[in-house]
Amino acid sequence: MNKTFLYTVFIAMMWLAISSCRTERSYPDKVFLTKVKLNVDNDSLYYWDFDDLIRQQPNRRLLYTVRFHTGMHNLGYIMKDRTEKRTKKWEKKVDRKKRKDPSYREDMEKRNRKINGGLRNWLMYTVGEAPVYLDTTKTSISSEQMLKYCFANGYFDAKVSDTTIYKGKNKTKAQVEYTIESGVSYRINKIDYVSSDAGLLRIVLDERKDSYLYEGMVYNEEILDDERTRINDVLKKTGYYHFSKAFIRYEADTTIGNHMMNMKLIINRPSYSVKNGKNDSLIFYNHKRYMVRNIYVYTDFEINNKTFSDFDTTIYVKQRRDNINDTIFFVHRYPLKIKPKTISRKIFIKRGKFFNVDNARKTQNELSNLNNFKYINVRFQTDSIKDFSTILEYMDAHIELSRLPVNSTSFEVEGTNSSGNLGTAGNWVFKNRNLFNGAEIFDFNISGGLELQKSVFNDDDDNELNVWGFNSFELASEIKLTVPAFLLPINQNRFSQNSRPMTRFSAGFSYQQRPDYERYISHFKLAWQWRESTYRNIEVYLPMNLVRINPDSAFSERIQEFSRTIRYSYEDHFIPGIGMLMQFNNQSNTNKKNYSFRTTRIELAGLSLWVGNGFNNANDSLNGRIYKVLGINYAQYAKFDFDWRYYFRLNDQNIFAFRTFLGLGLPFGNSVILPFEKSYSAGGSNEIRAWKYRSLGPGVYDDTLLYDKTGDIALVMNLEYRFPIVSWFKGAFFLDGGNVWLLNDNEEFSGGQFNFDTFYKQLALGTGFGLRLDFDFFILRLDASFALHDPAKPEGHRWVGFYSLANHTNLNFGIGYPF
């Protein structure tokens, strides 16, 4: 069966290759574009910038080999053409009298729908890609665009030529070659900033240290425009409400020779016309600066009703960090539901200060982050009567808000894939968006799920629970409260508005029935979160977890055969801790090219209880080593996790994704090893996909009887190339590597200890390919992975031979991207 499948795939690929190569034969009167070549004589000019200017590109190749999409288009065209011919042949045979019959018209409509719909059109326009035929007009336009690009980048003497090479017996194929001779680039000798508006020019010159322009730089129109944008932003932040980039222009003098030029950046003044008899004359005046006079907040704003005659006004005095009070007018139809203090904290616009466009944007964003409003609009109103003799003018800020429903409920049913275990789950959520009238978000959810899990020891015995084929059950409930402020005995004005402070509470309980045991988990978490900068967020949290395990008799007997280390993983334990999470993410809507994501987590558990053991009357057992609270062992460990991801976009659809994860856990005091849920593992759908979840390591340890394998140290590296196939159907090639190790030597896990001299020889390596159904809001993933280097095998025999790959494969089903 495998051979038959391979032969089928091979024949299909050959057919696609042949059909795509014969594209020119389908349309003998046209010339098929097969290749575009680009020659650039200057390394300072990037190839891909010119590539984007080429109006005609050859049809894409699947995996850079076969023109799959063109072949599919041709197949659909052939099918459509045959149907059209059969329809015309049938139509000729129909008697003219019968053509007036309604049944004829119905039959004809069906045939037309068959021609213009169904599989044919799907192959042609959804899966397929129409053949690209040579258009000499587009070739000439491409050359003109490249010449303009050279000029825009300082190569004023550049030359661009194009050559078309015809190939094939009947010259039905063509290759286009573009040659760019850039010449010498022009550089800026001197830059002068000029304006008749002295006050405005002084502000621009004060901020010149951040200028994108400098003497000696190559002339570049994109950078010149960036400088115009920068100056516009500077002035918009200092009161110049009506200023725009249109007032800024450049003049260049290239007569000084030696490929050098003098530049002038000129900021024009606005003007108005005055009739003077039959002629109009322009009167120029300085740009106006606007200061905020009043701030109005409309909490019950309605788009279709902008009259406020029956509204009340509440005056709120906000104390700023500079000890100056802001007066904010709250205009409302109904009693205020959200405290003015909460809304005022999110208002960055300051009364008595110059207009600042950044503060307006921040106000909009921060109010949106309250998750209480469906409509937010910040607008400014200037005085209608203008005095052109003065520079200073006043404006009022109007903040229009429409609220979301306070209470909402939702119910979701979803498929799950937890560490390679498939299942289904349901989740009911109740949400209140304003619990204490301070925009506090309260969530209460109840969830339940069924899952198919393997026994810890890979036993094949039937399990008692069997609901629709699932052998595991979970029921959980959780409450969450998010407060948009720091709940600390400290004056909130001490914190910067830009920090976006937040306090989170969460508490929950879950009951889990597994094939080998029942588990009861209670958890509580108090966290403070704030934003350090645009891309950096920090969270400090106090977690507490209580785990109680009730094993069945068979599991209890079986686990006694193993060491204290393994038994510890399945004992009751209590985890009190403190942690810090630092995140960096520079992905944004304005920068979609390349971006990175970095997470650093530090966690410490059980230290305070251990230090205070002499004061809490804890029970000392096992010669003073194990301490208990409420009769339960509490865990002690220190953990450090570092997760770095980088995404490099070749274009909108093709992406290289790279991840490195490093984890280190140090158990001490009460803990022999890390608690099971805090330990590291490798393998599974999101890590090293050639191994099943928790089946790799530690180190070179090899024991197929023990399924769950964990460690104190983890190193995982992933490289994935993601590419489109058809619309929402996408593919990926990936390479995974890594392993887990123990910090200390353990006889039960021979070869599992980490050693700097040998760890690189113990890295597992896997590769494979994957298919993704990407619906934007939901992604289904299937990855087929092959082990290349298996550390569990004896040294010298760890590389897996080509003919043995079939015995070292693993299929992973996942939801969402692995990273």
N, C-alpha and C positions, 0 to 999 in steps of 0.2 A: 504493500500500500504506500509506503514511503517513497519507493522508487517511482511508482505511478504518479504520485504527487509531484515529485521533482521533474519528471519528464513533462508533465502538464505545464508546470511553471516555465520550464525551459522553452517549450514550443510556443507558449503564449508570449514570452519575451522576444523570441525570434520573429514571431508574426508582427508584433508591435514595431520592432526595429525595421522590418521590411516595409510595413505599411507606411511608417513615418518617412522612410527614405524615398518612397514613391509618391510623395505628396505632389511633386511637380508634374507627375504624369496625369494626375487627376484634373489638372488645369493646364493643358499644354500651351495655351496662349499667354500664360503669365510666367514671370521669373521668380523662382522661390529663393528667398533670402536665407542662406545657410550659415553665414558667419560674418561677424563684424570685428575688425581688428583696429586697435587704437595705438598709434605710435606718438609718444610724448618725449621730447628731447630734454626735458627739465625735471629733475627729481623734486623740485619745490612745488610742482603742480601735480596734484593727486589724480591718479587715473580714474577713480570712481566719481570724481566731480564732473569730468567730461563724459563719463559713461551715462550719467543721468541726463545729459543734454541730447543724447542720440535719440531721434524721434522713432527710429525703427530698430528693434532688436530681434534677433532670430527667435524662433519658438524655443521655449524652455525645454530642458531635458530632465527627466526624472533621474535623480542621483547622478546628474551630469553625463549620462550615457544614452538613454533611449528617449526619443520624443514621444512619450506616452500620451500626453494630452492631445498632440496633433493627430496621433493614430486614432484616438477615441473620436475626435471630431470628424475625421475622414470616414470612420465606420458609420457614424450617425448620418453623415451626408449621403453615403452610398445607400443606406437603408431608406432615407427620405427620398432620394432620387428615384429609386425603384418603385416606391409607393406612388410617387407622382406620375411616373410613366404608366403604371397599371391603371391609375385613376383616369388619365387621359385616354388610354386605350378603351377602357370601359365606357367613358363618356361618348366616344365616337360611335360606339355600337348602339347606344340608346336612341331610339326613334325620337324625332323632334316632337311629335305629339305627346309622347310620354314625359317629356321634360316639363310639361305644364302640370303634371300630376304632383300632388303634395308629397307622396312617398318618394318621388325622385329627389325633391329638394331635401328631404330628411336624410336620405341616403348620401347625398352629396355633402351635406354638413358633417355627417359622421366621417366621411372620407377625408374632408379637409381637417377635421380635428385630429384625425390619425396622422396626417402629414405634419401638422404644426405642433403636435404635442407628444406626450408619451415618451418612450425610451429613446426615440430618435433625437428629439430636442434636448433631452437630458444629457445624452452622450455628446452632442454638439456644443452646447452652451454652458452646461454645469460642470461636467467632467472634462470636456474637450476644450481645445484652444484653436481658434481659426488659424490656418497657415498664414504666415507673414510673407507677402509678396513685395518685391522691390518697388519702391516709389521714389523716383529720382528727385521729385520736388522736396520730399521730406529729407533726402540726403543733403540737398543744398541748404535747407533750413537748419539742419544739424550743424553744418560747417559754419553758418553765420552765427549761431548761438555759441559755438566754441570760441569764435573770434571775439565776440562780445565778452565772454567770460575771461579771456586773456586780458582784454583791455581793462575790465573791472578789477583785475588783480595786478595791475601795474605794468603789463607787457603791451605797451602801446605800439610796438613795431612787429607784433606777432603776425605769423602767416599760417593759415589753415587750408589744407588741400584734401580733396577726397578722390579716391580712385575706385572704380567698380570693375571687378574681375568676373567675367562670365565663364562658367564651366558647364560640363555635361555635353553629351553628343549634340543636342539641339540648343545648347546654351540656355537651358531652362533653370540653371542654378546661378546664384551670384554671391560674391563676397565683396563687402565694402570695406575699404581701408582708409582711415583718417590719419593724416600726418600733421602734427602741431609743431611748428618751429617758433618757439616763444621769443627768442631774442633776449635782450638785456632788460631787466626790470627797472622801472623808475622809482626812486626813493625820495622821501620828504626831507628837504634840507632845513626848513624852518616852518613853524606853525604860529600864526597870530590869531588871537581871539578878538573880534571887533564887534562893537555895538554902540549905538548912540544912547542907549539906556544905561547910564552909569551905575545905577543901583543894581540892576539885574546883572550887569557884567561883573561887578565886584563879587556877587555870590558865585557866579560861574568860575571865576578865577580862584576863589577860595577853595573850591572843590576840584581844582585841576590836577591835584595829586592822584586822583583816581581815573584820570583820563586814559583812554585806550590809544591815544595818539602820542607818538614820540619822534624826536628827530632821528633820522636814519632808517626809519621803517619803510618797507615796501608799500607803495600805494595800493590800497585795498578798499574798494567801495563798500564792502560788507562791514569792515571795521569803522569806516567813516559814518555809516548809518548807525552802527552801535553807539558811536560817540554822540550822535544826534539824540538817540534814545536816552542815553545816560544824562545828558544835559536837560532833556525834557523831564525826566524823573526828578532830578535835583530841584528844578524850579517848581514842579508840582508838589514837592514836599515842603516848599518854603513860601507857600501862599499864592503862587501864580496859577490860579484855578483855570483860566481860559488859555493858558499857553499851550502850544502844540509844536510838533516837529516841523511843521510847515514853515515856521518862522526862521528856521536854520538852513543856511545854504553854504556852499563852498566855492571858493575861487582858487584856481591853480595857475601858477606861472612856470611853464616848462622851458622858458628861453634862457635860463641860466647855464644850460649845458651840462655835459658829463652825466646825463641821465638822472639829474637832480631837479627838484621842483620846490617852489615856495608855496605854502598853503595859507589861505585865510578862511577861518570859520566865522561867518558873519551872522549875527542874530538881528533880524529885522524888527522894526517896531510896527505895531498895528496902526491902522489909519481909518479915517472916515471921510466921506466926501461932503463938500460944501458947494452949493450952487453959487456961481459968481457970474450973473448975467446968463449968457448962453452957454458958458463953459462951466465944467465942474472941476474943482481943485481938491486934492487930497491933503488932509491935515494929519500929520503923524503925532502920536502921543506915546508915552511910556506905558509899559505893561502894568496892569493893575495887580496889586497884592490884596488878597482877601483874608480877613480875620473872622473867626467864628464868633457870632454874637450870642445866639441862643441854640439850645439843643432840645428838640421835641421828639418824643417817642410815642408812637401810636400803637397801643397794644391790641386794639381790636379793629385793625385796618381791614377794610373790604375793598377789593379792586373795583367793584361796580358801584360803590357808594363812597364818594370822597367828600361828602359834606359832614362837618363836625359840629353842627349847631346843637345837638343834644348830647354832646360829650362833656365829661367832667375833666378837670385838670388837677393833677397832684404834683406838687413841687417837692423834688427830692434834692437834698444837698449832699453831694459826694465829696469826701475828703481825699485829695490827691496826695501822692507821696511827697510832693514839694510843699505840703502844708497849705496849698491854695485850694479853696473849695470850688467845686463845679455845681452849678444849678441846672438840673435837668427837669424838663416839664413832661410829665407822663399824661398823655391825652387818652382817655378811655371811656367807653360807653358803659361797660359793666365794671363792678368792683375788681380791683387788681388781683389777679390770681397768683402771679409770680412776683415775689418781692422786688421792689425797685432796686434794692441793694444788689441782688443777683444780676439783674440786667445791666446795671450801671458798671459792674466790674468788667463787663464785656464791651464797654464803649470806650474806645481809644481816642475819640474826637474830644478835644479840650476847648472849653469856652475861654475866649480871650487869647487864643493862640492862632497863629497863621494856619490856613488850610494845609492839610497834609494828606495826599492821596493814599499813602501807606496806612495811615490811621483809619481812613475810610474802609479800605480793604480788610484790615484786621478786624474792624468792628463787624463787618459782614460775616467774615469767617468764624469769629468767636461766637457770635450769636447762633450761627448755624450749628456749631459744635454742642450747643445746649440740647439739641435734638428735641426742641419743643415747638418749632415754628415751621410751617409749610411754605411761608412766603416771607422773604426778608428783602427790603430795599432801602438803601441809604442814598439819599439825594440831597442836593444843596440848592438853596434858593438865594439868588443875589438880588440886590435892590434894582428895581426896574428903571429908576431914573439914574443916569450915569453923569458924573461930573468929571469931564476929561482933564480938568486942571489939577486934580489930586491923584495920588497913586494909591492911597489906602482906601479900600472899600470893605463893607461888612456883608456877611452872609449868615443864613440860618441853616442848621442841619436838621433834616427830617428823617427819622428812622421809622419805617412802616413795617409792622409785624402782624402776621396772621397765624394763629396757633393751630397746632395739630390736635387731634382728639386726645384727651388726657388718658383715657383707658383704652386698651386694645388687647385682643386675644388672637392667638394663632395656633394652628395645629399643623404639624409637618410629619410626613412619613417618608423615610429615606432608606436607601441601601447603604450599608456600612462595610468598611474594610479595615478592621482594626488589627494591624500587625499581620496581615495576611489571612485573618479569620473573617469570612464573609458572614453577613447577617442583615437584619432589618431592624429598624427602630422607629418609634413614634415619640413625638415631643409636643407637649401642650405648654404654651407660654402665656402668662398674663403680665402685661406691662402697664405701669403707671408712670407718667412722665413728670409728675409734679407732686411728689408725696407729701412734702412739708412746705409747699409753696416757695421752694427755692430751686426749682428745676431739677430736683433729685429724681433720678431714674431708678425705679424699683421693678425688679423682674422676679417672677415666681414661676418655676417650671417643674413639671412632672414628666418624666421620660421612662420609657420601657423599651427593652430590646431583646431580640433573640439572635443567637450567634452559633455558628458551627466551629467548635474548638477541638483541638487535639488534646489528649491527655498529656500531663506533664512528662510522663515516662513513655509516651508513644504506645501505650497499651491499646490493643484492638478490641477490648471488651466493650460490650454494649453499655451505654450509659442509661441511667434510670429516666432522665428527662429527655423526652423526644417529642417536641412540638413542631409539626410540619417539617421534620427532618433536622431541626436544630437541637443542640444538646446543652446550650448555655442560656441563662436567663438573667436579666438585670432590670431592677426597678430603682429609680433614683428621684430625688427631689432636691431642689436648690433654690435659695433666695440670694439676690444680688441687689446692692444699693450703691449707686454712683452719685457722689456729691461733687458739684463743680467748684470745689474750694478745698483748702487744706483744713481738716478738722484737727487743729492743734491749738494749745493755749497760747497762741501768738497772734498779734495784730496782723490781719490779712494785708494791710497796706505795706507791710515789710517785704512782701513778695511782688516781684515784677509782674505786670499785666501780661507780658509776653510769655511768661513761663507756663501758662495754661494749667494751673494747679488742679488736682483732682484727688479725691479720696474714694477708695472702693472697699466695700465690705462684701464678703461672700461666705455662705455657710451652706452645707448640704450633707445629705446622707444617702448612701446607696447600698442596696442589697444585691449581691451577685451569687448566682449558683453556677458553678463550673463542673466539669466532669469529675473532678477529684475532691472538691471542697466547696464550702459556702464561705463567703467573705462579706463582712460588714465594714463599711468605710464611712467615717465621719470626718469632715474637713471644715476648717475655718481659715479665713485669710483677711487680713487688714493691710491695705496697700496705699501708699502715697505716690502719685505719679505727676511728673512735670516735664516740660519741654525745656531743654537746655539751649537749643538753637533750632533753626528751621528744620534740620534733618536729624537732630539728636533728641531722644527721649530717655528719661531715667525713671526707674521705679524702685522704691524701697518697700519691702513687704515683710509681714510677720505671718508665716503660715503655721498651721497646726493640723496634723493628720493622725487619726486614730484608726488602726486596722485590726480587726479581730477575724480570725480564721477558724472555721469549724470543719476540719477534714473528715472525710468518711473513713470507715475502719480500714478498708483496703489500702487507702493512701497513707494512713497513719502507720500501718505495719510496714509498708514498702519504704517509707522515708526513713525509718529507723535503721535501715541498712546502710544509709549514707552518713557522711561526716556531719559534725556539728555545724560546719559552714553551710552546707546545703539545707539542713534542717532549720537554720536560722531564717532562711528566706521565707519560710512558711509558718512563722510564729507570730503571735500577737505583738504589735509594737506601736509605740507612740512617737511621733516626730514633731517636736516643737523647734522652730527655727527662725532665722532671719536671713533675708537675702536682698541682693541688689541686681537689677536688670538694666543694662545699658544697650540701647538700640540706635543704629544709624541706618537711614534709608534715604537715598537721594533720588529716588524715582519720583518724577513729577510729570504733569501734563505738558510742561514746556520743554522738558528734556527727555525725549524718548529714545535717544540713540543708545547710550550705554549707561548703566546704573549698577549700584552695588547695595548690598544689604549686610549689615554686620550686627551680631548680637553677642554680648558678653554677659555672663551670669555668674555671680558669686553667691554661694549659699552656705550657711553655717547652722548646724542643728545640734541641740542638746547641751550646748556649752553652759548656758545660764543655770540649768537644772543640776549639772554636774558640779559647778562651782558652789552652788548653794545646797549641796546634798546634806551637809551636816546640820542645816537648819530646817529641813523639811521632813525629817524623820523617815526618810526613804528606807526601804528594806534592802539590806546589803546581803547578797547571796553570792555563791561560788567564790568564796574567799575574798570578798570585797570587790569583785570586778564588775558584777552586774547590779545596777541600781534600778529601782522600779518606782513608778508613780501610779497610785491607785491599782497596784498589783500588776501593772503592765510594764515591760521593759521599754525604756525610751532610747531612741537611736541617737548616736553621736557621729557626725561626719562633717567634713568640709568638702565642698565641690566647686569646681571651676569649669565652665563651659565656654567655648568660643566657636561661633558659627559665622563663616564669611562666605558670601555668595556674590558672584559677579556675572552680569548679563551683557553680552556683546552682540549688538544687532548688526548683522550684515545688511539687512533691509527690513521692511515692515514684517516680513513673514519668516525670515531665516535668522535664527538666534543660536549663539553658543552660550550655554549656561555652565558655570563652574561653581563648585561648592567645596569647602574644606571645613570639617568639624573636628574639634579637639576637645576631649573631655577628660577631666582628672578628678577622681574622688578619693578622699582619704578618710577611712573609718578609724575611729579611735575610741578609747574609753569603753563604753558599754557595747560598742558595735565591733564585731569581728569582721563583717563585710558590710557593704552598703545595703540598705533596705532594698528589697526586690524591685519596688517601683521606682527607686532612685538609681539603680544600677544601669550600666551601659550594655548595649547589645549591638550586634551587627547582623546584617542579613535582612531580607524582607523587601517590600515593595518600594520603600523610600530610602534605602541605604545601599547595601551591596546586594544587588538583585539576583545574582547567580546562586545565592544561598537563601534558604528559607529563614523566616524570622527566628532569631535567637538560636540559630543552629551553627554559628561560626565562632571559633575560638573556645576559650581564651588562648591566645598564642598558637602553639602547635598542638594543643590538646585535641585528641580524637576519641570520641565516645559517642556512638550513634544511639545508645540507649537513653542518654540524658538529653532531652529535647531543649529545654530552656538553658542557654549558656550566657552567662553575664560576666562582666569584668569591672575593674576599678578605673581603667584607662581605655579611652577610645580614640581612634583616628580613622576618619572616613573622608575619602575624596571622590568627587563625581565630576565627570565631564560629559555634557550632553549637547548634541547638535539637533535642533528642532527645525523642521521644515514642513511646508504645506504639501498636501497631495491633491485633494479636491475640496474646495470650500472649507467646511468644518471638519473634514477628515484629514488628519495630520499624522506625521511620522517623526521618529527620532532614532538616532544612533547614540549609544552611550558607552562609557567606560567607567567602571566603579572599582575602587580599591580601598583597603583598610583592614582593620581587625580590632579586637578588644584584648586586653591583658589584665592580669592581676598585679597589684602593687607589691604584694609579698608572695614568697614561695609557699605553695600549698601542695601537699602530697596527693590530694584528691584530684588535682588538675595538673598533672605532670606536663611541664613545658609551657605553662600558662603565665609565668612571671615575665614582666617587662624587663628588657635589657637593652641598653643603648647600642651594644655591639651587634645584636642579632635581630632587633625588631624589624628592620627593613627587609630581612629575608623571610619574615613571617607575615608579610602583607598579602592578603587575598586579592585576587584580580579577576574581574569579570567583565564581559562585554555583551552587547546584544542590540536588539532593535525593538522599537515599540510603536504601537498604533494608538492614536488619541482621537476621541470624538469630542471636539471642542465646541460647545454651545455657548461660550462666553460665561454664562451664569453657572454652568455645570460641565465638568470634564470627566469623561470615562477614559481609563487608561489600561492597556494591556501590553506588558513588556515580556519579551522572551530573552532570557539571559543565559550566557554560557560561561562556565568557569574556565579561566585561563591558567591561573596559578592557585593551587590549593595548599595552604600551609600545614594542613593536617597530615599530608603525606610525608614520607621520609625525605630528608634533604637529598637533593639530586634527582628526585622523581616528582617534583611538585608541579612542573609545567605539564599541562594537559595536552596530549597530542591531538592533531586534527581529527583523526578517526575516532577519538574517544569523546569528542564534544557532545555527541548525542546522549551519552551517559552522564553528562554533567550539565544538564539544562534545567532551567527553572522558569515557570510561568508565573507572573505576578499580575494580579488584577488590582487596580487602584482607582481612587476617586481624587481628582485634582492632580496637579503636577507634583513630582517627587520633591522638588525644591524650586 
